[in-house]
């Protein structure tokens, strides 16, 4: 769970990195391999995006006290 704006920034950078990786894998992998090669990265991106949305939709006072 993201606790502060610094962790938010790091998580957003990780999401960007994994999305770039997925884009490269989409081009470099054989079509029949693609679901297997990308499934773990996709799951991680989805998990991190949920964390980002959870953090951004909490009141700022709640996030300031937690950090």
Buried (B, 14 or more C-beta within 10 A) or exposed (E): EBEEEEBBEEBBEEBEEBBEEBEEBEEEBEEEEBEEBBEEBEEEBEEBBEBBEEBEEEEEEEBEEEE
